[in-house]
């Protein structure tokens, strides 16, 4: 969410963006025992906690930021996905661990490189009782493709969408693209009814109109600055969720969130910043799950001062990324060497090839001496001043920015750090809007091309924050789209990352973990990097 982001980023977000925030999108599970403790990557060893089917009348969870819209095509931050994915479904689903699964389509096939055919689930209905038809799916895809939609970028290569049977949809592409297999998933398609979309055009996701979908829950109320409330959808085709009513309270202030937890006003919190999560460990069990998200600085390479690679390198050497991971994130992250986390290559490359490929990436170890030397080679050796904004839902980004600002003072560079609302930050995530921006992205697919195609391809005008343009990178990404051999496709994508790394359009800071907290009464089953890209609340159970 891409990056939301604006919103266009986050699906991928941000996109999917803010950890405050969807994905967009990775979650962890938590439980509290008699003696609350911290668990890391609870699902990694296959011993994830299980709950009971005891009914839960009401569950209240805190979110670290408010939402202005529930429509991910208008505001595509990770928190927007977190809500929307409970209410709406896509043709295909993504498992908590990142595999494609049936959704509103029970089966799918690819007759040729440019054609995808989906067979719709029989008997699936919207929460208003209407049965899902091919017309509804086509209308939802057209809404995602429409001008102004934050999801339009993902559908730009589509030549046609047609009903080719009573319950069959056929999508044909203009050109072959191996990554399209992931497009009809919640990250870039959430299905509503044609009647609802037509009647409420331009008003979907508002406090008055809400959302309509086929998911495990339906929205009953939405107050943009306060909360969203949902109720179990009795017509859902899946297993009946234990939680009947779910309230997601928007509580931006960290101290207020913790007080609410200790007082019993909330039963837990999602997407807690790592530094804040530590303070919850005496009250609830906190679990950290690697979510494949990346935090990076995006340099606008088309404008001064970052059109000079020596300035970009000066920033890279000045940033003490290891110190940020240790001091700000308390070790709950990994220093990033590129945008794509190593865990996203499983379907394409084996671990040894990924390790060798990443070892070849430039390190830019922290060195003020090296930073000064690079700046001295630039056209801006006397320093300069610029701004860097971060969302109020990501205080860890603010702390990292302040640490960088302090280091840059030694170079004669003034970095003015500013906190803004999540909504404003998402709205500003536009190429050319600012010379220096944070990219905070939560992948919602298991394909590295989700990041490479959006953030490195010169043609990706809506998401290419640095205005990056490298012929070799573009060529590798283009070849990867049509490559049918998985290993070769992985080699091309990894090569594109390596070529881009030497140009430094982005300075990756860290690959993060998501922290989630629940009281001892509850557990979220099946945690994983993509646990929030779907009906996550249906997996919340009473502790066994």
Secondary structure, 3 states (H helix, E strand, C coil): CCCCCCCCCHHHCCCCCCCCCCCCCCECCCCCCCCCCEEECCCCCCCCCCEECCCEEEEEEEECCCCCCCCCCCCCCHHHHHHHHHHCECCEEECCCCCEEECCEEEEEEEECCEEEEEECCCCECCCCCECCHHHHHHHHHHHHCCCCCCHHHHCCEEEEEEEECCEEEEEECCCCHHHHHCCCCCCCCECCHHHHHHCCCCCCCCCCCCCCCCCEEEEEEECCCEEEEEECCCCCCCCCCEEEEEEEECCCHHHHHHHHHHCCCCEEEEECHHHHHHHCCCCEEEEEEEEEEEEEEECCCCCCCCCHHHHHHHHHHCCHHHHHHHHCCCCEEECCCCCCHHHHCCCCCHHHHHHHHHCCCCCCCCHHHHHHHHHCCCCCCCCEEEEEEECCCHHHHHHHHHHHHHHHHHCCEEEEEEECHHHHHHHCCCCCCCEEEEEECCCCCCCHHHHHHHCCCCCCCCCCCCCCCHHHHHHHHHHHHCCCHHHHHHHHHHHHHHHHHHCCEEEEEEEEEEEEECCCEEECCCECCCCCCCHHHHEEEEC
